[in-house]
Amino acid sequence: MAGGDSEPSASSNSNGTVEAATEELPGEEEEKGSGVRFPLARIKRIMKADPELGLASQDAVFLVAKATELFVESLALEAYHYTSQAKKKTVSRRDVDHCIDAIEAMAFLDGAMD
């Protein structure tokens, strides 16, 4: 890709057919503005509530907001996995609890929804 052009690359699968690879995932929207969905001012206010935190740079606030967004997205997708296994259309608290119990990385959330 010369000159900054963003062209999709092509790859071949086991059948010998060529498929185009895209840069974006299906359903992924182009983000506008700061690139996060949570209000940065509120994130900064929550961060400043910690007495051990002196100053919070805009970069730090952005990274915390982006990490929070990715975490919430991951939790929602995992909870939806349990919802779809039960052949339901609505994610319930029970689905989130199953997700927290089943995934070791989410163990720190155990009891957080009580």
N, C-alpha and C positions, 0 to 999 in steps of 0.2 A: 504494500500500500504506500505508494509514493505521494508526496505532496499533501499529506494529511487527509486524503480521500478515504472514506470509510465504506469499503465495498464488502459485501458478504463473501465469505470464502466458500468453496465447495468441497465436499468430502464424499467418499464413496462408502457404501455399506457392504455387508457381506453378500448381498444379491448382485452387486456390481452396478447398482443404480446410483446416480449422483444426486445428492441432496444439498440444498443451499443452507449454510449455517448463518443465522442472523445474530446480530450483536445483542438484541434485547430478548428477554424471555417473553413467552406469550402472556398477554394480559398486563405486561409491565407498561406503565404510562411514563411519559417524559415528565420529570419533576420540574417545577417552576420555582423561581425565587431562590430561597436558600437551600432547597433540596431536602428539607425535612418536613414532616407533617405536624410535629409538636411545636407549640409556641416557644421560641427561644427565650423570651423574657421570663416566662413561667419556670422554665428549666433552670435559668440562672438564679431566680429567687429561691427555688428549692435547694440548689447547690449552696447558696449563701446562708441557708439556715443551719448548715454544719459549722459549728464554732471553730473547728480545726482548719477550715478553708479560709485563707486570707483573701486572695483575689481569684477570680475566675475569668480567664481570657475568653474572647469570643470563639477562638478555635476549640478550647476545652468545652465550652457550652455546646458548640455544634457537634463535637464528637460524642458527648454524652447523649444528646438528643438523637443522633443517628443510631447509636448503639441501642438506645431504648426502643426506637422504632423497629429495628431489626429483631430485637428480642420479642416484642409484642407480636410481630408478624410470625415469627417462628412458633411461638406459643399458640397463636390462633390456627396456624396450619396443622400443627400436631393435634390440637383439640378437634379440628374439623375431620382429621383422619379417623378419630374414634367415633365421631358423629356419623360419618359415611359408612363405617363398619356396621353400625347399628341400624343402618338404612333409615336414618332420620334426616331431616332437612335443617333443623335448628340446633345450633351448638348450645348445650346446656352446661350448667355448673358441673354436673356429674362428668361430662366429657372432659372438661378442664382438669378435674380431680384425677381422672384416669390417666391423663397425660402426665400430670405431675408425679403420680405414683410410678408410672412405667419408665419414665426417662430419668436416669440418674443425674443428669446435668440440671434437672429442674427440682431436685430434692430440696433445695434451699427454700422453695415456695411451700413446702409441706406445712399446712396449718395457716397459711397466709390468708386463705379465703374464709376462715371461720369467723 
